[in-house]
Amino acid sequence: MSIQTRIALLIYGMVNAVLFGVGAITVLSFPALQEQWKYLIPLVVALSLVLAAPIAWIIAPRLRARYWRNNDRR
């Protein structure tokens, strides 16, 4: 298993939690959607589970990079 895969697996849960939180707050903040909450919350759960994997995969190499940001401050 590569190091990028290991890092992505470690941050998958955190990315999933953030996506779920943002989606749940977005859905629950609209009172007009109260009848659809029972359908939208499971949709938010499913989307956060699916979207967290590619986002974690994109973030993982940046966590490993030693000089990722621009070092023009010297």
Protein Blocks (a to p, Z undefined) as FASTA:
>chain_A
ZZklmmmmmmmmmmmmmmmmmmmmmmmmpmklmmmmmmmmmmmmmmmmmmmmmmmmmmmm
mmmpmblpacklZZ
